Amino acid sequence: MILDPVFYALAIPAVILMGLAKGGFSGVGAVAMPLLALAISPVQAAAILLPILIVQDVVGVWAFRKTWDRRTLLVMLPGAALGILAGYLLAAQVSATTILAVLGAISILFAAYRLWLSRPAAGASPRNLPPAADTALGFGLGAASGFTSQIAHAGQPPFQMWVLPKALPPASLVGTTAIYFATINWIKVPAYWALGQFTAQNLMTAAALLPVAIASTFAGVWLVRRIDPGRFYTLIYVLMILVGGQLIWEAWSKA
């Protein structure tokens, strides 16, 4: 089990934000990986967070098991599996410095994308593509989602780019999102096992953080109805840009 107090000074806020994301503040959990990567390697950070995510997924899948969109999962999950494989190969073949830089770039792009969507004029406009082209786009964005999820547990933006314009009913959107990410989190398990990251130290650290994650998930459900989410989201995404910049700086310094 990791005992470094600096690690927990970053890990506890990271896991709280991840729990808030599962509780209703969609997207804010993406800052968890960049925060942990300031203290430990990105691959180890992702391996510690993965068991926590899997436990959190159980609640969402059970709650929305009857409201999900079949076509979305059939189109995007095969692409996601391919993207996860590509992310595994990247982690297995390149240096930790390169992964640090990739994670920093993903963090900045994710935050910039979410800030762009939060503009008053932003909205998901309908898209009328031919069925074959729309399916190909969904498969490609599924691959991008799987790749960014494998590298940084940040698969939401590509997923949302294809799904949100479909204007699914709210319950169906939440249920589809829950089942999609629960599935790809399980697909990632063999990849992290092959990378040798499910060590006793990492699993014990994840277990120590799990109560914080569960409590913050319930806190997210309670808070989402009581605070103004706009300012909260803006603060989180600005933080992501700053942390992403720090990761790129560290990667450049070590190069």
C-alpha positions in Angstrom: 0.0 0.0 0.0 1.3 3.5 -0.9 2.1 5.4 2.3 3.4 8.7 0.8 1.3 11.6 2.3 1.8 13.7 -0.9 0.1 10.9 -2.9 -2.9 11.0 -0.6 -3.0 14.8 -0.6 -3.7 14.4 -4.4 -5.5 11.1 -4.4 -8.3 12.0 -1.9 -9.4 15.1 -3.9 -9.1 13.1 -7.1 -11.3 10.3 -5.9 -13.8 12.7 -4.4 -14.2 14.3 -7.8 -14.5 10.9 -9.4 -17.3 10.1 -7.0 -19.0 13.4 -7.6 -18.9 12.6 -11.4 -20.6 9.3 -10.8 -23.1 11.0 -8.5 -24.3 13.5 -11.2 -21.5 15.9 -12.0 -20.6 14.2 -15.3 -17.1 14.8 -16.6 -15.4 16.2 -13.5 -13.9 12.8 -12.7 -11.5 13.2 -15.6 -9.3 15.4 -13.4 -8.5 12.4 -11.2 -5.9 10.8 -13.5 -4.0 14.1 -14.1 -3.9 14.8 -10.3 -2.6 11.3 -9.5 0.0 11.5 -12.3 1.6 14.4 -10.4 2.6 11.9 -7.7 3.0 8.5 -9.4 3.3 7.2 -13.0 0.2 7.6 -15.2 -0.1 3.8 -15.8 0.0 3.1 -12.0 -2.5 5.9 -11.4 -4.9 4.4 -13.9 -4.5 0.9 -12.4 -5.3 2.2 -8.9 -8.4 4.0 -10.2 -9.8 1.2 -12.3 -11.1 -1.1 -9.5 -12.7 2.0 -7.9 -14.5 2.8 -11.1 -15.7 -0.7 -11.5 -17.2 -0.7 -8.0 -18.9 2.7 -8.7 -20.3 1.4 -12.0 -22.4 -1.2 -10.2 -24.7 1.4 -8.8 -25.3 3.2 -12.1 -25.8 0.0 -14.1 -28.3 -1.4 -11.6 -30.2 1.8 -11.4 -30.6 2.2 -15.2 -30.5 -1.4 -16.3 -33.9 -1.1 -18.1 -33.3 2.2 -19.9 -30.5 2.0 -22.5 -30.0 2.3 -26.2 -29.0 -0.9 -27.9 -27.7 0.6 -31.2 -25.3 2.9 -29.4 -23.7 0.1 -27.6 -23.5 -2.2 -30.7 -21.8 0.5 -32.7 -19.5 2.0 -30.2 -18.3 -0.9 -28.0 -16.4 -2.8 -30.8 -14.5 0.5 -31.6 -13.9 1.0 -28.0 -12.3 -2.4 -27.6 -10.0 -1.6 -30.5 -9.1 1.8 -28.9 -8.3 0.1 -25.6 -6.0 -2.3 -27.4 -4.2 0.6 -29.0 -3.9 2.3 -25.6 -2.4 -0.8 -24.1 0.1 -1.1 -26.9 1.1 2.6 -26.4 1.6 2.1 -22.6 3.6 -1.1 -23.2 5.9 0.3 -25.9 6.6 3.9 -25.1 8.3 5.6 -22.2 6.5 7.0 -19.1 7.6 10.5 -20.2 5.6 10.1 -23.4 2.5 8.9 -21.6 2.8 11.8 -19.2 2.8 14.2 -22.2 -0.1 12.4 -23.8 -2.1 12.5 -20.6 -1.4 16.2 -20.2 -2.6 16.9 -23.8 -5.7 14.8 -23.2 -6.5 16.8 -20.0 -6.1 20.1 -21.8 -8.2 19.1 -24.8 -10.9 17.5 -22.6 -11.2 20.6 -20.4 -11.2 22.9 -23.4 -13.9 20.8 -25.1 -16.1 20.9 -22.0 -15.7 24.7 -21.6 -16.6 25.1 -25.2 -19.8 23.1 -24.7 -20.7 25.2 -21.6 -21.0 28.3 -23.7 -24.5 29.8 -23.6 -25.0 29.3 -27.3 -23.7 25.7 -27.3 -25.9 22.8 -27.9 -26.0 19.4 -29.6 -27.3 20.0 -33.1 -29.0 17.2 -34.9 -26.8 15.4 -37.5 -28.4 13.8 -40.5 -25.7 11.5 -41.9 -26.4 8.5 -44.1 -26.8 5.4 -41.9 -23.5 3.8 -43.1 -21.5 7.0 -42.5 -23.1 7.6 -39.1 -22.2 4.0 -38.1 -18.7 4.5 -39.3 -18.4 7.7 -37.3 -19.8 6.0 -34.2 -17.3 3.2 -34.5 -14.4 5.7 -35.0 -15.5 7.8 -32.0 -15.9 4.6 -30.0 -12.2 3.8 -30.8 -11.2 7.2 -29.7 -13.2 6.9 -26.5 -11.6 3.5 -25.8 -8.1 4.9 -26.4 -8.5 7.9 -24.1 -10.2 5.8 -21.5 -7.4 3.3 -21.5 -4.7 6.0 -21.2 -6.5 8.4 -18.8 -10.0 7.1 -17.9 -11.2 10.1 -20.1 -13.4 8.5 -22.7 -16.4 10.8 -22.3 -15.7 13.5 -25.0 -15.6 11.1 -28.0 -18.6 9.2 -26.6 -20.6 12.4 -26.2 -19.7 13.7 -29.6 -21.6 10.9 -31.2 -24.3 10.2 -28.6 -25.5 13.7 -27.6 -26.8 14.7 -31.1 -29.0 11.6 -31.0 -31.2 13.4 -28.4 -31.9 10.2 -26.5 -34.4 10.4 -23.6 -32.6 11.4 -20.4 -33.0 8.1 -18.7 -31.9 6.3 -21.8 -28.8 8.5 -22.1 -27.8 8.0 -18.5 -28.4 4.2 -18.7 -26.5 3.9 -22.0 -23.6 5.9 -20.6 -23.5 3.8 -17.4 -23.5 0.5 -19.3 -21.0 1.6 -21.9 -18.4 2.8 -19.4 -19.0 -0.2 -17.1 -18.3 -2.5 -20.1 -15.2 -0.8 -21.3 -13.8 -0.6 -17.7 -14.1 -4.4 -17.6 -12.5 -4.7 -21.0 -9.5 -2.7 -19.7 -8.9 -5.2 -16.9 -6.8 -7.7 -19.0 -4.8 -4.8 -20.4 -3.8 -3.6 -17.0 -3.2 -7.1 -15.9 -0.8 -7.6 -18.8 1.0 -4.4 -17.9 1.6 -5.9 -14.5 -0.2 -3.1 -12.7 -2.6 -5.1 -10.5 0.0 -5.5 -7.8 -0.8 -6.0 -4.1 0.3 -2.4 -3.4 -2.0 -0.9 -6.1 -5.0 -3.0 -5.1 -4.5 -2.2 -1.4 -4.2 1.5 -2.2 -7.4 1.3 -4.3 -9.2 -0.5 -1.4 -8.1 2.3 1.0 -9.5 4.9 -1.3 -12.8 3.1 -2.0 -14.8 4.3 1.1 -14.0 7.9 0.0 -15.2 7.1 -3.5 -18.4 5.6 -2.4 -19.2 8.4 0.1 -18.5 11.1 -2.5 -20.7 9.3 -5.0 -23.7 9.7 -2.6 -22.5 13.2 -1.9 -22.7 14.0 -5.6 -26.3 12.8 -5.8 -27.1 15.1 -2.9 -25.1 18.1 -4.0 -26.1 18.1 -7.7 -29.6 19.3 -6.7 -28.4 22.0 -4.3 -25.5 23.9 -5.8 -25.0 25.9 -9.0 -23.1 23.5 -11.3 -22.0 26.1 -13.8 -19.3 27.7 -11.6 -18.3 24.3 -10.2 -17.7 22.9 -13.7 -15.7 25.9 -14.8 -13.4 25.7 -11.8 -12.8 22.0 -12.4 -12.0 22.4 -16.1 -9.7 25.4 -15.5 -7.9 23.2 -12.9 -7.6 20.4 -15.5 -5.9 22.8 -18.0 -3.5 23.9 -15.3 -2.7 20.3 -14.3 -2.4 19.2 -17.9 0.1 22.0 -18.5 2.1 20.9 -15.5 2.2 17.3 -16.8 3.4 18.5 -20.2 6.1 20.6 -18.5 7.2 17.7 -16.4 7.4 15.5 -19.5 9.4 18.1 -21.4 11.8 18.5 -18.4 12.4 14.8 -18.3 12.9 14.4 -22.1 
